[in-house]
Amino acid sequence: MTLKDWINNKFGERGIAKAARFLGYPYKTVIAWANLERFPRPAAQEIITLKSGGAVNINHWRAVFLNAEHERKATL
């Protein structure tokens, strides 16, 4: 499960602000992670894993992020 999937499941489709408060990160940071614009550093990855109860699969999320990044670069 990606971060966006977890947010949608736990907080609803408009729950990024709630998720940001729950995770302890700024709204803009969490929205960038959820929209695959940025990927969190290892310490934040650990916090996300712990606070999601292991629901966010970092390796799967990373693969989805890298694929999206590759697609973005291919369209430039």
PDB file of N, CA, C, O and CB in Angstrom:
ATOM      1  N   MET A   1       0.844  -1.169   0.000  1.00  0.00           N
ATOM      2  CA  MET A   1       0.000   0.000   0.000  1.00  0.00           C
ATOM      3  C   MET A   1       0.893   1.237   0.000  1.00  0.00           C
ATOM      4  O   MET A   1       1.884   1.297   0.728  1.00  0.00           O
ATOM      5  CB  MET A   1      -0.962  -0.005   1.217  1.00  0.00           C
ATOM      6  N   THR A   2       0.535   2.225  -0.822  1.00  0.00           N
ATOM      7  CA  THR A   2       1.272   3.490  -0.841  1.00  0.00           C
ATOM      8  C   THR A   2       0.726   4.409   0.251  1.00  0.00           C
ATOM      9  O   THR A   2      -0.292   4.116   0.877  1.00  0.00           O
ATOM     10  CB  THR A   2       1.170   4.174  -2.240  1.00  0.00           C
ATOM     11  N   LEU A   3       1.414   5.509   0.463  1.00  0.00           N
ATOM     12  CA  LEU A   3       0.947   6.479   1.454  1.00  0.00           C
ATOM     13  C   LEU A   3      -0.438   6.997   1.089  1.00  0.00           C
ATOM     14  O   LEU A   3      -1.309   7.106   1.952  1.00  0.00           O
ATOM     15  CB  LEU A   3       1.935   7.649   1.573  1.00  0.00           C
ATOM     16  N   LYS A   4      -0.643   7.314  -0.183  1.00  0.00           N
ATOM     17  CA  LYS A   4      -1.935   7.839  -0.627  1.00  0.00           C
ATOM     18  C   LYS A   4      -3.053   6.832  -0.367  1.00  0.00           C
ATOM     19  O   LYS A   4      -4.138   7.209   0.076  1.00  0.00           O
ATOM     20  CB  LYS A   4      -1.883   8.198  -2.120  1.00  0.00           C
ATOM     21  N   ASP A   5      -2.793   5.543  -0.643  1.00  0.00           N
ATOM     22  CA  ASP A   5      -3.789   4.499  -0.373  1.00  0.00           C
ATOM     23  C   ASP A   5      -4.137   4.457   1.114  1.00  0.00           C
ATOM     24  O   ASP A   5      -5.306   4.379   1.492  1.00  0.00           O
ATOM     25  CB  ASP A   5      -3.269   3.121  -0.837  1.00  0.00           C
ATOM     26  N   TRP A   6      -3.101   4.511   1.944  1.00  0.00           N
ATOM     27  CA  TRP A   6      -3.319   4.457   3.392  1.00  0.00           C
ATOM     28  C   TRP A   6      -4.118   5.666   3.868  1.00  0.00           C
ATOM     29  O   TRP A   6      -5.049   5.531   4.662  1.00  0.00           O
ATOM     30  CB  TRP A   6      -1.975   4.387   4.137  1.00  0.00           C
ATOM     31  N   ILE A   7      -3.749   6.849   3.377  1.00  0.00           N
ATOM     32  CA  ILE A   7      -4.473   8.063   3.764  1.00  0.00           C
ATOM     33  C   ILE A   7      -5.945   7.932   3.380  1.00  0.00           C
ATOM     34  O   ILE A   7      -6.827   8.225   4.188  1.00  0.00           O
ATOM     35  CB  ILE A   7      -3.847   9.317   3.095  1.00  0.00           C
ATOM     36  N   ASN A   8      -6.211   7.493   2.151  1.00  0.00           N
ATOM     37  CA  ASN A   8      -7.596   7.328   1.697  1.00  0.00           C
ATOM     38  C   ASN A   8      -8.356   6.333   2.559  1.00  0.00           C
ATOM     39  O   ASN A   8      -9.521   6.557   2.888  1.00  0.00           O
ATOM     40  CB  ASN A   8      -7.625   6.875   0.242  1.00  0.00           C
ATOM     41  N   ASN A   9      -7.702   5.232   2.928  1.00  0.00           N
ATOM     42  CA  ASN A   9      -8.355   4.199   3.752  1.00  0.00           C
ATOM     43  C   ASN A   9      -8.596   4.664   5.183  1.00  0.00           C
ATOM     44  O   ASN A   9      -9.651   4.392   5.756  1.00  0.00           O
ATOM     45  CB  ASN A   9      -7.512   2.932   3.768  1.00  0.00           C
ATOM     46  N   LYS A  10      -7.618   5.367   5.764  1.00  0.00           N
ATOM     47  CA  LYS A  10      -7.724   5.741   7.174  1.00  0.00           C
ATOM     48  C   LYS A  10      -8.456   7.067   7.400  1.00  0.00           C
ATOM     49  O   LYS A  10      -9.223   7.201   8.354  1.00  0.00           O
ATOM     50  CB  LYS A  10      -6.349   5.823   7.775  1.00  0.00           C
ATOM     51  N   PHE A  11      -8.215   8.047   6.518  1.00  0.00           N
ATOM     52  CA  PHE A  11      -8.742   9.390   6.740  1.00  0.00           C
ATOM     53  C   PHE A  11      -9.740   9.842   5.674  1.00  0.00           C
ATOM     54  O   PHE A  11     -10.339  10.908   5.812  1.00  0.00           O
ATOM     55  CB  PHE A  11      -7.609  10.366   6.801  1.00  0.00           C
ATOM     56  N   GLY A  12      -9.926   9.069   4.637  1.00  0.00           N
ATOM     57  CA  GLY A  12     -10.819   9.454   3.549  1.00  0.00           C
ATOM     58  C   GLY A  12     -10.060  10.173   2.441  1.00  0.00           C
ATOM     59  O   GLY A  12      -8.906  10.563   2.618  1.00  0.00           O
ATOM     60  N   GLU A  13     -10.713  10.345   1.305  1.00  0.00           N
ATOM     61  CA  GLU A  13     -10.056  10.936   0.138  1.00  0.00           C
ATOM     62  C   GLU A  13      -9.604  12.376   0.354  1.00  0.00           C
ATOM     63  O   GLU A  13      -8.697  12.844  -0.333  1.00  0.00           O
ATOM     64  CB  GLU A  13     -10.980  10.884  -1.036  1.00  0.00           C
ATOM     65  N   ARG A  14     -10.216  13.078   1.288  1.00  0.00           N
ATOM     66  CA  ARG A  14      -9.829  14.464   1.573  1.00  0.00           C
ATOM     67  C   ARG A  14      -9.103  14.553   2.921  1.00  0.00           C
ATOM     68  O   ARG A  14      -9.162  15.581   3.595  1.00  0.00           O
ATOM     69  CB  ARG A  14     -11.077  15.387   1.572  1.00  0.00           C
ATOM     70  N   GLY A  15      -8.430  13.488   3.301  1.00  0.00           N
ATOM     71  CA  GLY A  15      -7.851  13.408   4.631  1.00  0.00           C
ATOM     72  C   GLY A  15      -6.381  13.726   4.752  1.00  0.00           C
ATOM     73  O   GLY A  15      -5.759  13.365   5.751  1.00  0.00           O
ATOM     74  N   ILE A  16      -5.801  14.394   3.764  1.00  0.00           N
ATOM     75  CA  ILE A  16      -4.363  14.661   3.835  1.00  0.00           C
ATOM     76  C   ILE A  16      -4.013  15.556   5.020  1.00  0.00           C
ATOM     77  O   ILE A  16      -2.988  15.340   5.665  1.00  0.00           O
ATOM     78  CB  ILE A  16      -3.882  15.305   2.540  1.00  0.00           C
ATOM     79  N   ALA A  17      -4.826  16.540   5.315  1.00  0.00           N
ATOM     80  CA  ALA A  17      -4.535  17.426   6.459  1.00  0.00           C
ATOM     81  C   ALA A  17      -4.557  16.633   7.764  1.00  0.00           C
ATOM     82  O   ALA A  17      -3.695  16.821   8.623  1.00  0.00           O
ATOM     83  CB  ALA A  17      -5.561  18.595   6.527  1.00  0.00           C
ATOM     84  N   LYS A  18      -5.540  15.749   7.912  1.00  0.00           N
ATOM     85  CA  LYS A  18      -5.604  14.913   9.116  1.00  0.00           C
ATOM     86  C   LYS A  18      -4.397  13.988   9.186  1.00  0.00           C
ATOM     87  O   LYS A  18      -3.811  13.795  10.251  1.00  0.00           O
ATOM     88  CB  LYS A  18      -6.908  14.090   9.139  1.00  0.00           C
ATOM     89  N   ALA A  19      -4.033  13.418   8.042  1.00  0.00           N
ATOM     90  CA  ALA A  19      -2.874  12.521   8.005  1.00  0.00           C
ATOM     91  C   ALA A  19      -1.597  13.274   8.357  1.00  0.00           C
ATOM     92  O   ALA A  19      -0.747  12.752   9.078  1.00  0.00           O
ATOM     93  CB  ALA A  19      -2.739  11.868   6.617  1.00  0.00           C
ATOM     94  N   ALA A  20      -1.459  14.484   7.857  1.00  0.00           N
ATOM     95  CA  ALA A  20      -0.270  15.285   8.155  1.00  0.00           C
ATOM     96  C   ALA A  20      -0.157  15.540   9.653  1.00  0.00           C
ATOM     97  O   ALA A  20       0.923  15.414  10.230  1.00  0.00           O
ATOM     98  CB  ALA A  20      -0.311  16.622   7.389  1.00  0.00           C
ATOM     99  N   ARG A  21      -1.269  15.895  10.278  1.00  0.00           N
ATOM    100  CA  ARG A  21      -1.248  16.102  11.741  1.00  0.00           C
ATOM    101  C   ARG A  21      -0.901  14.802  12.457  1.00  0.00           C
ATOM    102  O   ARG A  21      -0.097  14.800  13.388  1.00  0.00           O
ATOM    103  CB  ARG A  21      -2.617  16.636  12.244  1.00  0.00           C
ATOM    104  N   PHE A  22      -1.505  13.699  12.024  1.00  0.00           N
ATOM    105  CA  PHE A  22      -1.266  12.403  12.651  1.00  0.00           C
ATOM    106  C   PHE A  22       0.205  11.993  12.528  1.00  0.00           C
ATOM    107  O   PHE A  22       0.796  11.487  13.481  1.00  0.00           O
ATOM    108  CB  PHE A  22      -2.169  11.334  12.020  1.00  0.00           C
ATOM    109  N   LEU A  23       0.787  12.215  11.352  1.00  0.00           N
ATOM    110  CA  LEU A  23       2.178  11.819  11.124  1.00  0.00           C
ATOM    111  C   LEU A  23       3.173  12.815  11.713  1.00  0.00           C
ATOM    112  O   LEU A  23       4.324  12.465  11.974  1.00  0.00           O
ATOM    113  CB  LEU A  23       2.433  11.666   9.638  1.00  0.00           C
ATOM    114  N   GLY A  24       2.729  14.063  11.924  1.00  0.00           N
ATOM    115  CA  GLY A  24       3.617  15.084  12.482  1.00  0.00           C
ATOM    116  C   GLY A  24       4.467  15.790  11.444  1.00  0.00           C
ATOM    117  O   GLY A  24       5.564  16.255  11.751  1.00  0.00           O
ATOM    118  N   TYR A  25       3.970  15.876  10.209  1.00  0.00           N
ATOM    119  CA  TYR A  25       4.692  16.546   9.135  1.00  0.00           C
ATOM    120  C   TYR A  25       3.813  17.637   8.534  1.00  0.00           C
ATOM    121  O   TYR A  25       2.588  17.572   8.631  1.00  0.00           O
ATOM    122  CB  TYR A  25       5.129  15.534   8.047  1.00  0.00           C
ATOM    123  N   PRO A  26       4.437  18.645   7.910  1.00  0.00           N
ATOM    124  CA  PRO A  26       3.656  19.712   7.288  1.00  0.00           C
ATOM    125  C   PRO A  26       2.745  19.180   6.173  1.00  0.00           C
ATOM    126  O   PRO A  26       3.063  18.205   5.492  1.00  0.00           O
ATOM    127  CB  PRO A  26       4.591  20.783   6.728  1.00  0.00           C
ATOM    128  N   TYR A  27       1.618  19.848   6.018  1.00  0.00           N
ATOM    129  CA  TYR A  27       0.632  19.476   4.995  1.00  0.00           C
ATOM    130  C   TYR A  27       1.274  19.394   3.611  1.00  0.00           C
ATOM    131  O   TYR A  27       1.066  18.419   2.888  1.00  0.00           O
ATOM    132  CB  TYR A  27      -0.527  20.488   4.976  1.00  0.00           C
ATOM    133  N   LYS A  28       2.057  20.418   3.237  1.00  0.00           N
ATOM    134  CA  LYS A  28       2.663  20.454   1.902  1.00  0.00           C
ATOM    135  C   LYS A  28       3.627  19.288   1.687  1.00  0.00           C
ATOM    136  O   LYS A  28       3.749  18.778   0.573  1.00  0.00           O
ATOM    137  CB  LYS A  28       3.397  21.779   1.691  1.00  0.00           C
ATOM    138  N   THR A  29       4.298  18.874   2.730  1.00  0.00           N
ATOM    139  CA  THR A  29       5.211  17.738   2.628  1.00  0.00           C
ATOM    140  C   THR A  29       4.435  16.462   2.376  1.00  0.00           C
ATOM    141  O   THR A  29       4.779  15.690   1.481  1.00  0.00           O
ATOM    142  CB  THR A  29       6.058  17.602   3.900  1.00  0.00           C
ATOM    143  N   VAL A  30       3.394  16.234   3.156  1.00  0.00           N
ATOM    144  CA  VAL A  30       2.596  15.011   3.017  1.00  0.00           C
ATOM    145  C   VAL A  30       1.893  14.977   1.669  1.00  0.00           C
ATOM    146  O   VAL A  30       1.799  13.914   1.056  1.00  0.00           O
ATOM    147  CB  VAL A  30       1.566  14.906   4.151  1.00  0.00           C
ATOM    148  N   ILE A  31       1.403  16.100   1.200  1.00  0.00           N
ATOM    149  CA  ILE A  31       0.739  16.110  -0.101  1.00  0.00           C
ATOM    150  C   ILE A  31       1.747  15.822  -1.221  1.00  0.00           C
ATOM    151  O   ILE A  31       1.404  15.159  -2.199  1.00  0.00           O
ATOM    152  CB  ILE A  31       0.040  17.469  -0.340  1.00  0.00           C
ATOM    153  N   ALA A  32       2.970  16.306  -1.090  1.00  0.00           N
ATOM    154  CA  ALA A  32       4.006  16.017  -2.090  1.00  0.00           C
ATOM    155  C   ALA A  32       4.353  14.528  -2.086  1.00  0.00           C
ATOM    156  O   ALA A  32       4.563  13.938  -3.146  1.00  0.00           O
ATOM    157  CB  ALA A  32       5.274  16.861  -1.821  1.00  0.00           C
ATOM    158  N   TRP A  33       4.414  13.922  -0.900  1.00  0.00           N
ATOM    159  CA  TRP A  33       4.658  12.479  -0.819  1.00  0.00           C
ATOM    160  C   TRP A  33       3.503  11.699  -1.421  1.00  0.00           C
ATOM    161  O   TRP A  33       3.711  10.772  -2.204  1.00  0.00           O
ATOM    162  CB  TRP A  33       4.877  12.049   0.637  1.00  0.00           C
ATOM    163  N   ALA A  34       2.285  12.077  -1.055  1.00  0.00           N
ATOM    164  CA  ALA A  34       1.105  11.348  -1.524  1.00  0.00           C
ATOM    165  C   ALA A  34       0.931  11.461  -3.035  1.00  0.00           C
ATOM    166  O   ALA A  34       0.469  10.520  -3.680  1.00  0.00           O
ATOM    167  CB  ALA A  34      -0.144  11.867  -0.822  1.00  0.00           C
ATOM    168  N   ASN A  35       1.297  12.600  -3.596  1.00  0.00           N
ATOM    169  CA  ASN A  35       1.158  12.809  -5.038  1.00  0.00           C
ATOM    170  C   ASN A  35       2.388  12.378  -5.828  1.00  0.00           C
ATOM    171  O   ASN A  35       2.494  12.646  -7.025  1.00  0.00           O
ATOM    172  CB  ASN A  35       0.874  14.259  -5.316  1.00  0.00           C
ATOM    173  N   LEU A  36       3.309  11.711  -5.153  1.00  0.00           N
ATOM    174  CA  LEU A  36       4.517  11.158  -5.769  1.00  0.00           C
ATOM    175  C   LEU A  36       5.413  12.227  -6.379  1.00  0.00           C
ATOM    176  O   LEU A  36       6.099  11.979  -7.370  1.00  0.00           O
ATOM    177  CB  LEU A  36       4.137  10.159  -6.829  1.00  0.00           C
ATOM    178  N   GLU A  37       5.405  13.422  -5.782  1.00  0.00           N
ATOM    179  CA  GLU A  37       6.277  14.499  -6.224  1.00  0.00           C
ATOM    180  C   GLU A  37       7.628  14.428  -5.520  1.00  0.00           C
ATOM    181  O   GLU A  37       8.649  14.838  -6.073  1.00  0.00           O
ATOM    182  CB  GLU A  37       5.619  15.855  -5.973  1.00  0.00           C
ATOM    183  N   ARG A  38       7.625  13.907  -4.303  1.00  0.00           N
ATOM    184  CA  ARG A  38       8.833  13.722  -3.503  1.00  0.00           C
ATOM    185  C   ARG A  38       8.709  12.394  -2.766  1.00  0.00           C
ATOM    186  O   ARG A  38       7.616  11.842  -2.634  1.00  0.00           O
ATOM    187  CB  ARG A  38       9.046  14.911  -2.500  1.00  0.00           C
ATOM    188  N   PHE A  39       9.842  11.891  -2.288  1.00  0.00           N
ATOM    189  CA  PHE A  39       9.848  10.668  -1.493  1.00  0.00           C
ATOM    190  C   PHE A  39      10.527  10.962  -0.171  1.00  0.00           C
ATOM    191  O   PHE A  39      11.549  11.647  -0.145  1.00  0.00           O
ATOM    192  CB  PHE A  39      10.563   9.504  -2.242  1.00  0.00           C
ATOM    193  N   PRO A  40       9.980  10.458   0.935  1.00  0.00           N
ATOM    194  CA  PRO A  40      10.533  10.795   2.257  1.00  0.00           C
ATOM    195  C   PRO A  40      11.911  10.187   2.511  1.00  0.00           C
ATOM    196  O   PRO A  40      12.276   9.150   1.958  1.00  0.00           O
ATOM    197  CB  PRO A  40       9.583  10.335   3.337  1.00  0.00           C
ATOM    198  N   ARG A  41      12.638  10.861   3.348  1.00  0.00           N
ATOM    199  CA  ARG A  41      13.949  10.355   3.786  1.00  0.00           C
ATOM    200  C   ARG A  41      13.743   9.155   4.707  1.00  0.00           C
ATOM    201  O   ARG A  41      12.633   8.928   5.189  1.00  0.00           O
ATOM    202  CB  ARG A  41      14.771  11.473   4.515  1.00  0.00           C
ATOM    203  N   PRO A  42      14.809   8.384   4.955  1.00  0.00           N
ATOM    204  CA  PRO A  42      14.678   7.159   5.754  1.00  0.00           C
ATOM    205  C   PRO A  42      14.035   7.345   7.132  1.00  0.00           C
ATOM    206  O   PRO A  42      13.243   6.499   7.548  1.00  0.00           O
ATOM    207  CB  PRO A  42      16.021   6.556   5.937  1.00  0.00           C
ATOM    208  N   ALA A  43      14.349   8.417   7.842  1.00  0.00           N
ATOM    209  CA  ALA A  43      13.747   8.617   9.166  1.00  0.00           C
ATOM    210  C   ALA A  43      12.236   8.802   9.051  1.00  0.00           C
ATOM    211  O   ALA A  43      11.478   8.251   9.849  1.00  0.00           O
ATOM    212  CB  ALA A  43      14.378   9.835   9.870  1.00  0.00           C
ATOM    213  N   ALA A  44      11.802   9.573   8.064  1.00  0.00           N
ATOM    214  CA  ALA A  44      10.364   9.778   7.848  1.00  0.00           C
ATOM    215  C   ALA A  44       9.701   8.485   7.382  1.00  0.00           C
ATOM    216  O   ALA A  44       8.562   8.203   7.754  1.00  0.00           O
ATOM    217  CB  ALA A  44      10.123  10.902   6.815  1.00  0.00           C
ATOM    218  N   GLN A  45      10.396   7.707   6.582  1.00  0.00           N
ATOM    219  CA  GLN A  45       9.866   6.410   6.140  1.00  0.00           C
ATOM    220  C   GLN A  45       9.580   5.516   7.343  1.00  0.00           C
ATOM    221  O   GLN A  45       8.555   4.836   7.398  1.00  0.00           O
ATOM    222  CB  GLN A  45      10.861   5.711   5.179  1.00  0.00           C
ATOM    223  N   GLU A  46      10.488   5.529   8.291  1.00  0.00           N
ATOM    224  CA  GLU A  46      10.325   4.715   9.502  1.00  0.00           C
ATOM    225  C   GLU A  46       9.118   5.182  10.311  1.00  0.00           C
ATOM    226  O   GLU A  46       8.336   4.361  10.791  1.00  0.00           O
ATOM    227  CB  GLU A  46      11.597   4.775  10.369  1.00  0.00           C
ATOM    228  N   ILE A  47       8.967   6.482  10.461  1.00  0.00           N
ATOM    229  CA  ILE A  47       7.826   7.026  11.197  1.00  0.00           C
ATOM    230  C   ILE A  47       6.522   6.656  10.503  1.00  0.00           C
ATOM    231  O   ILE A  47       5.559   6.264  11.162  1.00  0.00           O
ATOM    232  CB  ILE A  47       7.944   8.557  11.329  1.00  0.00           C
ATOM    233  N   ILE A  48       6.483   6.775   9.179  1.00  0.00           N
ATOM    234  CA  ILE A  48       5.288   6.426   8.411  1.00  0.00           C
ATOM    235  C   ILE A  48       4.962   4.956   8.590  1.00  0.00           C
ATOM    236  O   ILE A  48       3.800   4.598   8.786  1.00  0.00           O
ATOM    237  CB  ILE A  48       5.479   6.753   6.921  1.00  0.00           C
ATOM    238  N   THR A  49       5.970   4.102   8.524  1.00  0.00           N
ATOM    239  CA  THR A  49       5.757   2.667   8.712  1.00  0.00           C
ATOM    240  C   THR A  49       5.192   2.387  10.101  1.00  0.00           C
ATOM    241  O   THR A  49       4.235   1.626  10.243  1.00  0.00           O
ATOM    242  CB  THR A  49       7.072   1.894   8.505  1.00  0.00           C
ATOM    243  N   LEU A  50       5.781   2.996  11.119  1.00  0.00           N
ATOM    244  CA  LEU A  50       5.329   2.768  12.492  1.00  0.00           C
ATOM    245  C   LEU A  50       3.919   3.309  12.724  1.00  0.00           C
ATOM    246  O   LEU A  50       3.069   2.614  13.279  1.00  0.00           O
ATOM    247  CB  LEU A  50       6.299   3.412  13.476  1.00  0.00           C
ATOM    248  N   LYS A  51       3.673   4.547  12.301  1.00  0.00           N
ATOM    249  CA  LYS A  51       2.371   5.162  12.564  1.00  0.00           C
ATOM    250  C   LYS A  51       1.252   4.568  11.718  1.00  0.00           C
ATOM    251  O   LYS A  51       0.079   4.671  12.078  1.00  0.00           O
ATOM    252  CB  LYS A  51       2.449   6.646  12.318  1.00  0.00           C
ATOM    253  N   SER A  52       1.612   3.940  10.583  1.00  0.00           N
ATOM    254  CA  SER A  52       0.587   3.280   9.768  1.00  0.00           C
ATOM    255  C   SER A  52       0.388   1.833  10.203  1.00  0.00           C
ATOM    256  O   SER A  52      -0.416   1.109   9.617  1.00  0.00           O
ATOM    257  CB  SER A  52       0.966   3.334   8.283  1.00  0.00           C
ATOM    258  N   GLY A  53       1.120   1.416  11.226  1.00  0.00           N
ATOM    259  CA  GLY A  53       1.014   0.036  11.686  1.00  0.00           C
ATOM    260  C   GLY A  53       1.522  -0.964  10.655  1.00  0.00           C
ATOM    261  O   GLY A  53       1.076  -2.110  10.611  1.00  0.00           O
ATOM    262  N   GLY A  54       2.464  -0.513   9.825  1.00  0.00           N
ATOM    263  CA  GLY A  54       3.032  -1.373   8.788  1.00  0.00           C
ATOM    264  C   GLY A  54       2.191  -1.458   7.529  1.00  0.00           C
ATOM    265  O   GLY A  54       2.530  -2.203   6.609  1.00  0.00           O
ATOM    266  N   ALA A  55       1.103  -0.710   7.474  1.00  0.00           N
ATOM    267  CA  ALA A  55       0.217  -0.774   6.299  1.00  0.00           C
ATOM    268  C   ALA A  55       0.878  -0.177   5.058  1.00  0.00           C
ATOM    269  O   ALA A  55       0.670  -0.668   3.949  1.00  0.00           O
ATOM    270  CB  ALA A  55      -1.099  -0.041   6.585  1.00  0.00           C
ATOM    271  N   VAL A  56       1.676   0.883   5.241  1.00  0.00           N
ATOM    272  CA  VAL A  56       2.379   1.477   4.100  1.00  0.00           C
ATOM    273  C   VAL A  56       3.606   0.620   3.813  1.00  0.00           C
ATOM    274  O   VAL A  56       4.493   0.478   4.655  1.00  0.00           O
ATOM    275  CB  VAL A  56       2.783   2.976   4.384  1.00  0.00           C
ATOM    276  N   ASN A  57       3.641   0.056   2.618  1.00  0.00           N
ATOM    277  CA  ASN A  57       4.760  -0.773   2.185  1.00  0.00           C
ATOM    278  C   ASN A  57       5.756   0.134   1.485  1.00  0.00           C
ATOM    279  O   ASN A  57       5.534   0.538   0.344  1.00  0.00           O
ATOM    280  CB  ASN A  57       4.290  -1.939   1.245  1.00  0.00           C
ATOM    281  N   ILE A  58       6.852   0.455   2.160  1.00  0.00           N
ATOM    282  CA  ILE A  58       7.837   1.405   1.637  1.00  0.00           C
ATOM    283  C   ILE A  58       8.405   0.933   0.306  1.00  0.00           C
ATOM    284  O   ILE A  58       8.562   1.742  -0.609  1.00  0.00           O
ATOM    285  CB  ILE A  58       8.969   1.608   2.645  1.00  0.00           C
ATOM    286  N   ASN A  59       8.715  -0.346   0.173  1.00  0.00           N
ATOM    287  CA  ASN A  59       9.297  -0.842  -1.071  1.00  0.00           C
ATOM    288  C   ASN A  59       8.327  -0.718  -2.238  1.00  0.00           C
ATOM    289  O   ASN A  59       8.726  -0.330  -3.336  1.00  0.00           O
ATOM    290  CB  ASN A  59       9.726  -2.291  -0.908  1.00  0.00           C
ATOM    291  N   HIS A  60       7.066  -1.042  -2.013  1.00  0.00           N
ATOM    292  CA  HIS A  60       6.058  -0.891  -3.072  1.00  0.00           C
ATOM    293  C   HIS A  60       5.881   0.578  -3.415  1.00  0.00           C
ATOM    294  O   HIS A  60       5.855   0.947  -4.589  1.00  0.00           O
ATOM    295  CB  HIS A  60       4.704  -1.507  -2.640  1.00  0.00           C
ATOM    296  N   TRP A  61       5.760   1.409  -2.403  1.00  0.00           N
ATOM    297  CA  TRP A  61       5.586   2.845  -2.601  1.00  0.00           C
ATOM    298  C   TRP A  61       6.771   3.421  -3.369  1.00  0.00           C
ATOM    299  O   TRP A  61       6.584   4.237  -4.272  1.00  0.00           O
ATOM    300  CB  TRP A  61       5.423   3.564  -1.249  1.00  0.00           C
ATOM    301  N   ARG A  62       7.995   3.004  -3.019  1.00  0.00           N
ATOM    302  CA  ARG A  62       9.200   3.474  -3.711  1.00  0.00           C
ATOM    303  C   ARG A  62       9.152   3.091  -5.187  1.00  0.00           C
ATOM    304  O   ARG A  62       9.494   3.897  -6.052  1.00  0.00           O
ATOM    305  CB  ARG A  62      10.471   2.892  -3.051  1.00  0.00           C
ATOM    306  N   ALA A  63       8.728   1.864  -5.474  1.00  0.00           N
ATOM    307  CA  ALA A  63       8.629   1.419  -6.868  1.00  0.00           C
ATOM    308  C   ALA A  63       7.617   2.256  -7.643  1.00  0.00           C
ATOM    309  O   ALA A  63       7.868   2.627  -8.790  1.00  0.00           O
ATOM    310  CB  ALA A  63       8.237  -0.064  -6.930  1.00  0.00           C
ATOM    311  N   VAL A  64       6.481   2.555  -7.027  1.00  0.00           N
ATOM    312  CA  VAL A  64       5.459   3.390  -7.669  1.00  0.00           C
ATOM    313  C   VAL A  64       6.014   4.800  -7.889  1.00  0.00           C
ATOM    314  O   VAL A  64       5.802   5.391  -8.948  1.00  0.00           O
ATOM    315  CB  VAL A  64       4.158   3.442  -6.805  1.00  0.00           C
ATOM    316  N   PHE A  65       6.721   5.336  -6.897  1.00  0.00           N
ATOM    317  CA  PHE A  65       7.325   6.664  -7.011  1.00  0.00           C
ATOM    318  C   PHE A  65       8.341   6.702  -8.145  1.00  0.00           C
ATOM    319  O   PHE A  65       8.319   7.621  -8.964  1.00  0.00           O
ATOM    320  CB  PHE A  65       7.994   7.067  -5.689  1.00  0.00           C
ATOM    321  N   LEU A  66       9.227   5.719  -8.203  1.00  0.00           N
ATOM    322  CA  LEU A  66      10.258   5.701  -9.240  1.00  0.00           C
ATOM    323  C   LEU A  66       9.644   5.559 -10.632  1.00  0.00           C
ATOM    324  O   LEU A  66      10.133   6.155 -11.592  1.00  0.00           O
ATOM    325  CB  LEU A  66      11.247   4.561  -8.986  1.00  0.00           C
ATOM    326  N   ASN A  67       8.590   4.783 -10.741  1.00  0.00           N
ATOM    327  CA  ASN A  67       7.898   4.648 -12.017  1.00  0.00           C
ATOM    328  C   ASN A  67       7.287   5.988 -12.432  1.00  0.00           C
ATOM    329  O   ASN A  67       7.397   6.384 -13.593  1.00  0.00           O
ATOM    330  CB  ASN A  67       6.807   3.559 -11.928  1.00  0.00           C
ATOM    331  N   ALA A  68       6.647   6.684 -11.496  1.00  0.00           N
ATOM    332  CA  ALA A  68       6.062   7.996 -11.784  1.00  0.00           C
ATOM    333  C   ALA A  68       7.148   9.003 -12.172  1.00  0.00           C
ATOM    334  O   ALA A  68       6.954   9.818 -13.075  1.00  0.00           O
ATOM    335  CB  ALA A  68       5.270   8.510 -10.564  1.00  0.00           C
ATOM    336  N   GLU A  69       8.275   8.942 -11.493  1.00  0.00           N
ATOM    337  CA  GLU A  69       9.389   9.847 -11.809  1.00  0.00           C
ATOM    338  C   GLU A  69       9.925   9.562 -13.216  1.00  0.00           C
ATOM    339  O   GLU A  69      10.232  10.482 -13.975  1.00  0.00           O
ATOM    340  CB  GLU A  69      10.526   9.701 -10.760  1.00  0.00           C
ATOM    341  N   HIS A  70      10.031   8.297 -13.543  1.00  0.00           N
ATOM    342  CA  HIS A  70      10.494   7.904 -14.885  1.00  0.00           C
ATOM    343  C   HIS A  70       9.520   8.414 -15.950  1.00  0.00           C
ATOM    344  O   HIS A  70       9.942   8.904 -16.997  1.00  0.00           O
ATOM    345  CB  HIS A  70      10.640   6.356 -14.985  1.00  0.00           C
ATOM    346  N   GLU A  71       8.229   8.298 -15.681  1.00  0.00           N
ATOM    347  CA  GLU A  71       7.206   8.781 -16.619  1.00  0.00           C
ATOM    348  C   GLU A  71       7.299  10.298 -16.796  1.00  0.00           C
ATOM    349  O   GLU A  71       7.164  10.811 -17.907  1.00  0.00           O
ATOM    350  CB  GLU A  71       5.796   8.392 -16.126  1.00  0.00           C
ATOM    351  N   ARG A  72       7.529  11.005 -15.694  1.00  0.00           N
ATOM    352  CA  ARG A  72       7.663  12.468 -15.774  1.00  0.00           C
ATOM    353  C   ARG A  72       8.856  12.862 -16.644  1.00  0.00           C
ATOM    354  O   ARG A  72       8.758  13.765 -17.475  1.00  0.00           O
ATOM    355  CB  ARG A  72       7.816  13.073 -14.362  1.00  0.00           C
ATOM    356  N   LYS A  73       9.972  12.183 -16.447  1.00  0.00           N
ATOM    357  CA  LYS A  73      11.186  12.506 -17.210  1.00  0.00           C
ATOM    358  C   LYS A  73      11.017  12.132 -18.683  1.00  0.00           C
ATOM    359  O   LYS A  73      11.585  12.791 -19.554  1.00  0.00           O
ATOM    360  CB  LYS A  73      12.411  11.774 -16.614  1.00  0.00           C
ATOM    361  N   ALA A  74      10.256  11.101 -18.965  1.00  0.00           N
ATOM    362  CA  ALA A  74      10.054  10.667 -20.346  1.00  0.00           C
ATOM    363  C   ALA A  74       9.204  11.659 -21.137  1.00  0.00           C
ATOM    364  O   ALA A  74       9.291  11.710 -22.363  1.00  0.00           O
ATOM    365  CB  ALA A  74       9.400   9.294 -20.371  1.00  0.00           C
ATOM    366  N   THR A  75       8.382  12.448 -20.439  1.00  0.00           N
ATOM    367  CA  THR A  75       7.510  13.402 -21.129  1.00  0.00           C
ATOM    368  C   THR A  75       8.170  14.762 -21.314  1.00  0.00           C
ATOM    369  O   THR A  75       7.579  15.645 -21.935  1.00  0.00           O
ATOM    370  CB  THR A  75       6.213  13.568 -20.364  1.00  0.00           C
ATOM    371  N   LEU A  76       9.379  14.954 -20.790  1.00  0.00           N
ATOM    372  CA  LEU A  76      10.055  16.249 -20.929  1.00  0.00           C
ATOM    373  C   LEU A  76      10.647  16.437 -22.286  1.00  0.00           C
ATOM    374  O   LEU A  76      11.248  17.476 -22.558  1.00  0.00           O
ATOM    375  CB  LEU A  76      11.127  16.396 -19.903  1.00  0.00           C
TER     376      LEU A  76
END
